[in-house]
Amino acid sequence: MDEAEITQALQADLNFFKVKVQVKHREDQLHILISRSQKNDVDYTVVFDAVQNSLAQKHLPVETFTVYGRVFGAKQPEWQCHGELPKLADTAEFDLEQELDRELDFAELR
């Protein structure tokens, strides 16, 4: 996924919060800017969790990300938090044989 696709996907996932999302991808890190209106109070920790969950589901080749929160028009963020994503090699793969063995074990208990 390129920056535009990541931005679009995150924007769709964060529409509930009434914020605007911008993404910059540099090396193995994403920088995500969340902009809100002055009238829209946002709990950035909840937004951060939503961003982290969304990114983890997309299996992107990035290790870290930083989310910045600001009011529209402000030059400096009012909030920021750094997060890490599981490496692609670390994600658990589905093992069909193991799952079938598990099903057989349950069948024997009946």
N, C-alpha and C positions, 0 to 999 in steps of 0.2 A: 504494500500500500504506500502511495506517496503522501506528501503533506496534505494535499487537497482532499484525498479520500479519507485520511485519518480525521481531518477537520470535520468533514461532512458526517462521518460516523459518530464522532463524539458529540457534534451538535445535535444530532437526532437523539442520542442517549441523554442529553442534558437539557432538552427543550423544556422539561417540567420546571426547571429552575429559572427560566426566563433570563438566560445569559447568552452572550456571544462567545464562541470559541475560536481561537486562532492557534495554529500549531506550527512549530519550527522543529525540523529534524536535523540535529548536528551530531555527526559521528554515531555513537551508540546511545544517544540520549535525545529525548523529546522535551521540548519546552512548550508548555501549554498555558496560554493566557486566557483567563476567564474574565470577561468584562460584564459588569452589571450596571443598571441604572441607579441613580442616587436614591430613588424611592424603593428599590427592590433590595431588601435585606436578605443576604444569602449566608447560610451556614457553610463556610468553605470546607469544613471538615467532612460534611456530608457530601459535598460536591467532589472533594478529593477521593473519597471512597468510591463514588460512582465512576469517576475517571479511571481509577485503578482497576475496578472490576471490568469495565469496558475494554481497557487495553489488554488485560490478561486474556480475555476471550478472543481477542484478535490475533494472538500469537505473533506479535511483531518482533522483528530482529533488533530489539532495543533492550538494554539492561536497566536503564534508569530513566526517570522522568521527573520534571519539576513542574508543579502547577503554581501559577501566579494569579492572584485575584486583585482586581482593581475596579474602581468606578470609571465609567466611560469618561474619557477626556483627561483623566489623571495620568501624569507621566510616570509616576512610581507606583508599584503595587502596594496594596494595603495588607497583603497576606501572601505567603508562599510556603510550600511544603515540598519536600523531596521524597520520591518513592522508588522502589525497585520492583522489577518484574522477574518472574522465574525465567531462567534461561531456557531456550527451546529444547536443549538436550536434557534438561532436568525435568521436563514435563512427563508425567506418567503416560505410558502408552497402554492401550487396551490390549490385553493378552487373552485371546479367545480360549486357548487351552486352559488357562488358569480359571477363567470364568466357567467353563464346562466342568472342570474338576470340582469347583465350588458347588455347582448345581448337583453333581452326582453325590457329593457329601450330604447335601440337604435331603436328597432322595433316600439315602440310606437311613436317615433318622426317622422316616415315617413308618 
